């Protein structure tokens, strides 16, 4: 019986480790795919707003 319990513990811990690693890899790939477009959309309004402020400052 103890050998079955040990095998059960080893198998369950291995399954949990595989699930956690797959989830971590999925989260990393999601972060890479979602952060880059967010940074681009954040940088675009700033890039378009800077020439406007520069032109307003030059007219004053």
WOVEN-V412162 format. One record per run of one state. SS is the DSSP state (2 for helix, 1 for strand, 0 for the rest). FROM is the first residue (numbers start at 1). TO is the last residue. If there is no record, write none. Layout:
SS&FROM&TO + SS&FROM&TO
This chain:
0&1&1 + 2&2&59 + 0&60&60
